[in-house]
Amino acid sequence: MKRGCELNGKRPLSVALHFERLTNHTAFCLLTACLGLWAGCSSAPSAIADRDQEPKHVFRQLAHLEVSSNRLYRAVVDQADVAGYSRQLELQSDLADPLLPTDYERIKRSFAGSLKVMLFDLAPTDFWEQHLAEYYAGILSVEEAQRLVDGYQRQVLNTSSQVQALRQSFVADRFSDLLSVVRARSQTFEISHEAMIPTFLPGDHVIVNRAAYHAATPRRGDVILYRYPDEDGTRLLHRVIGLPGDVIEIRAQTLSVNGELMTEPSVQHTDRSLVPGNVRDHIGPVTVPPDTYFVLGDNREESVDSRFLGPVSKTQIIGQVVFLYWSVDDDLHTPRWDRLNQPVP
């Protein structure tokens, strides 16, 4: 039987700018790769110091158009160093064969998906709109901003338009200064054990939303990364089955929550032989204590989880696993291309 789903982060080299060390250096690689072409390319006018501190509504309108249309996101992706990022993946993954130029397009799609998740989906609410609006307020008059809002659809079709130039200037001038806020909200990890097969395989690389439970609580079905309270602080990954106050029961490997039999499409059973009195196959009924969560591995007979270790305290939870961006077969040392760029079910 495997011990949970331990993860370990690898430490790839940075592609471009040198920032302070992150807990996991694959996240560092993702974010610095997207900065690879930006250093020293500032071209925007300086912000006017005596403008109002709070941007007027029209600046927010223009910023909302840029963010909601994903044009700001696309500008980030377009300036990212995808080739450098691909080389880092190749080096850290110890692949059996070098990547081919045709592989870069598949990596680019997953890289773009990763940046969308880490820099935009997991950013604080209205984060980019607020900073983009402040940037506009330091450069444009209200009348100029209104003109860009009114003619926005025509502007975006013109590659040399003012709104395009403003977007590129914001990315070059301000983006790197703001990354410390958004990058602290996510981490990447490589899965090394079998407890979550078939959802996750050894060699899968995932993004964890560290801010998922800052203002919320885990939901049943979430896949969470947490630290087991031992002297090593072992990191484990399992699915939330029981919430505080839920009554959990397992009889002959069949799970019930609050007296209701659970349908578990993600669960795999590898050993149907039953052992009387073994908590692997029979447990409860037990009530989940306050501020704790009952977690199980999807690979049910190959996982050490709350059946053996007890419920997980909320204070132990690092975050929610949200995205799978890279995967390498540990035996063949080849990429699993079909697993890239996938949200977590």
N, C-alpha and C positions, 0 to 999 in steps of 0.2 A: 504494500500500500504506500502511495506517495504522500509526502508531507505537504498538504495544502497546495497552493499555487505560488511558490516563492518567485519573486521577480528580482532581477538585478539590472541596474542601468549600466550601459557601457559608456566609455569616455572617448568619443570621437574628437579629432582635432577641430578647432574652429576654422571656418572657411574665410572669415574676413575680420571684422572688427573684434577687438579684445575687450570683453566685459568681465565683471567679477564672476567667479565661478558659480554655476548653478548646482543644485543638488544632483541633477542628472544632465549629462553633457550632450545627450541626443537632442534634448530641447534646445540647448545652446546652439547646436549645429543647425537646427531648423531655423531659428530666429536670426542667427548671424549670417546664414546663407542668404536670407532675404535682404540682408543689408549689404551684400557683397559689392553691388554696383553704385552704392550711394555715397560713399565717403568722398568728401571734397567736391561734390557736384552741386552745391548750393547756388541758386541763381535768382531767388525771389527777392523783392524789395524788402527792406527792413520794416518791421512793424512800427506803426506810429504810436508813440508812447502815451499821448494824451487822449486817445480814443476812450470811449466809455468802456468800463471793465466788463459789463454784461452786454454781450452782443445783442443788437436789435433783432426783432423777429425775422426780418428778411434774411439775415445772415444764417439763422437757424434753418429757414426754408431751403436755402441753397445747399447748406450742409446736409440736410435730410435727403435731398435729391441725389447727392453724390454717394451717400452711404446706402440708402435703400435700393438704389439701382445697381449696387455692387461695383460701381465704376472706380471708387477709391480702392476697393479690394483688388480689382483687376490691375490697377496701376502698381500696386505692391507686387503682385505676381509677375507682371511684365518686367519689373526691374530686378527680380530675384536672380541669384546665381544658381540656377538649376544644375548646370554642369558641375559646379563645385560641390553642391549637395550630393549629386549622384556619385561623385568620386569618394565622398566621405562614407556613404552607405556601402560602397564597394570595399573600402578599406576596413571598416569596422565589422563587416559581415563575413570576412574571410571566404569569399565566394570561390567556387571551384573554377569558374571561367570568368574572364573579364566581361564587364557589361558591354553590350553593343550599342552603337548609336541609335538603333531602333528601340532599344530598351528605355532610352531617355524620355521618350514621349509618355510612356506608362508611368515612369517615376515622376515626371512633371505633373501629371494629373493628380497623383497622390500627394505630391508636395503642395500643390495648390489647395487641395482639400484640407491638408494639415494646417496651412496658414490661415485658411478661412476659419477653421475651428479655433485655433490657438489665439489668433489676433483679433478676430471679429466676433465669433459666436460666444466666446467666453469672456470678452471684454465687459467691464461694467456697463450698465444700462446708459445709452446715449453718450458713451465715452468719446467715440470718434466724432459724433455730431457736435458735441460741445467744443472740442478742441479745434475742429475744422472751422466752426462758426467764429471762434475767437481769432483764428488766423485771418479769415476774411475781413473781420472788423478792423484789423490792424492794417489792412491794405486797401480795401475798397470803400468808397462812399456808399451811403444807403441807396442812392440813385443808381450807381453802377451795379450793386448787388441785385436790385430789383430788376434791372434790365437783363441780367444773366438768368434770373429766375423765370422771367416772362419768356425769354427766348431759349430756354434750356434745351429743349428737344432739337432745335436747330444747331445749338452750340456743340452738342455731343457728337454730331455727325461730322463735324469739321475738326480734323486732327490738329490744326494749327489755331484753334479757337482759344479765347481767353480762359475759359473754364478748364480746358485741358492743361494750359500752362500753369494755372493756379494749383491744380491737382498735383501735377508733377513737382512743383515747387514745395508744396506742403510735405510730400513724401520725402523729398531731399532734405528739407530744412528741419522738420519737426518730428518725423516718424521715429527716428532712433532715440530721441529724448523721451518719448512716451512709452517705449517698449518695456521699461522696467516695471510699469504698472501691470500691463497685460500678461507679460511672460511669467510673473509671479503667480498667476492664477492657473497655471497648467504645468504638468510634468510629463515626460515620456518614460516608458519602461519596457524592458524586454521580458517576455514571459518565458520561464525556463522549466515549468513543471506541467503536469497533465491533469490537474484537478478540474479544469474548466473545459476540457474537450467535450463536445465538438465546437463550442463557441469560440474558444481560444486554443491554439496549438503552441507547443514549445517552439520558440523562434518568432512568434508574433510580437510586433512592437506596437504599443498602444499609447494613446494620449489620455491623461487623467485630468479631469476638471477639479482642481483643488478648491475652488470656490463654490462648488455645488451645494454644500451644506452650511455655508456661512449664514444664510438667512432662511434656510429650509431644512427639512429633515429627509432622510432617505425614504424612498418609496419601495414597496414590495416589487421585486423584479429588477431593481437597480443592481448593477455589478459594481462593487466597491473595492478599493485598495485600502488596506488598513495595516496597522502595526500590531503584531501579537505581543502582549506585554511580558516578553522574556528579556533576559539581559542583552540579547543581540538586537532586539527590536525587529525581528523577522517580519518582512513585508509579505502579506498574503492577499489573495484576490478571490472573492467568492460572490455569490448572488444573494441579495437580501430576500429572505423567505418570510420572516416573522418580524412585525413591528412591536413596539412596547405595548404590553397588555394582550397580545395575541396568544392563543393557546395552540401549541404545536404538538402534533402526534405523528409518529411514523409506525406503521404496522405492516410487516412483511414488505418493506421497501416502498410502501405507498404513503404519500404525504397528505396529511389533513391540516388545515389551518382554520381554527374556530369551528371545528366540526364539519368543514366542507372539504371534500376530496379535491385535490388540486390537479389540474391539467398542466403538464410541464413539457411543452414541445421542445425545449432546449436540452432536456435531461437525457443522458446516456447511461444505461445499465450494462456493466460488463460481467457481473457475477450474480446470477439469480439464486444461487444456493443460499439458504437462510440459516443463520446461526442463532438458536434460542438465547435470549438475553444479551445479544450483541447490539450495542447502540448503533452500529452501522445500519442495522435492519429494523430495529424496534426501539422506539423512544417515546417517553411521555405517557399521558399528556403533561406538558410543562408550559407554564406561563412565562412569557418573555418579560423580564424585569423592566422597570422604568429606565428610560435613556439608554437602552441597549437594543441590539438587533440580532436575530437568529439568522445565520448565513449557512448556505450549503454550496458545494461545488456541483457543477452540471454533470461532471463525470463522477456519478454518485458513489460508486464503490472504490474509487481511487482518490478520494479527497478526505483530508483531515480538516474538519470544519467545526461548526458549533455543536455537532453531536459529540465531539470529543473534547473541544476546547472551551465550550460554553459560549454564551452570547457575546457579541462585540459591543463595547461601550462606544458611544458617539465620539468620545474624546480620542479614541484610537483610530478613527477613520481619517484617512488622508484625502480621499476624494472619490469621485465617480468616474469610472472608465467609460469614455464616450466615443472613441474613434480608433480604428486600426489602420495604420498608415504604411507599414512595412512588415514583411514576413519572409523568413528564410528557413528552408528545410534543414534541420540540424544534422541529418545524416548525409544528404546529398550536397549540401552547401550551395543550393540553388534557390533563387527567389520563387516564392509562391505568388505568381502574378495575379491569380484570381482572387486573392485575399486582400489586395491593396485597396485603400481608399474606401473603407467600409465603416458606417456608423455601427455602434454596438447595439445588438438587439436586446 
